[in-house]
Amino acid sequence: MPHLALYTFGVLTSPVADPTPLIGEFYDIGAAVYPEIVQHPGYLAHAEAADADRGGFFEADWGAWGKFAVPTWYGKGRTAETTALAATLSLWTDLRPAVDAIYTGVHRTALTRRYDWFERSAHPNYVCWWVSDDLIPTWRDGVSRLEHLHDHSPAPHAFTFHHSFTPDGTPGGAVTAGPPPGGPSRTW
């Protein structure tokens, strides 16, 4: 059965190495997000560098996930001191578990603060696509799909939670996140 690949990308308002409390808060929340995400049903794996320091995306060894890459519109630094981005690449059993993990818990709380840390952009900040169950997507795959999504409308090749597709390419419509405690469901 195919797996869902999910690539996220955002340009930070300050370099990752910035010692200000704002970037520190971003990393503190990130440190709480990953342990929760990896325990979520449907989570399979995410790109993790074997040897990365904070901000060392470009020099890191990402193993089967390939050489780190960024979209053409990223125009900030590429060294550990100047890099101003956050990116993730992950695998999921299906759309529903990915949506539920992203829009609940600590990650949902972090999303409410995204504009404290990230620049607003006309570019998409995530993309989904299906991969065979024996394939590990690469950073270049994620960038290619995100750029395709930016240049074209959602399609089976590159889609969003709001305009999804099934593994066979059939339009799947919007995936609705479960309701937060005491609140209504949201469609993404």
Secondary structure, 3 states (H helix, E strand, C coil): CCEEEEEEEEEECCCCCCCCHHHHHHHHHHHHHHHHHHCCCCEEEECCCCCCCCCCCCCCCCHHHCCCCCCCCCCCCCCCCCCCEEEEEEEECCHHHHHHHHCCHHHHHHHCCHHHHECCCCCCCEEEEEECCCCCCCHHHHHHHHHHHHHCCCECCEECCCCEECCCCCEEECCEECCCCCCCCEEC
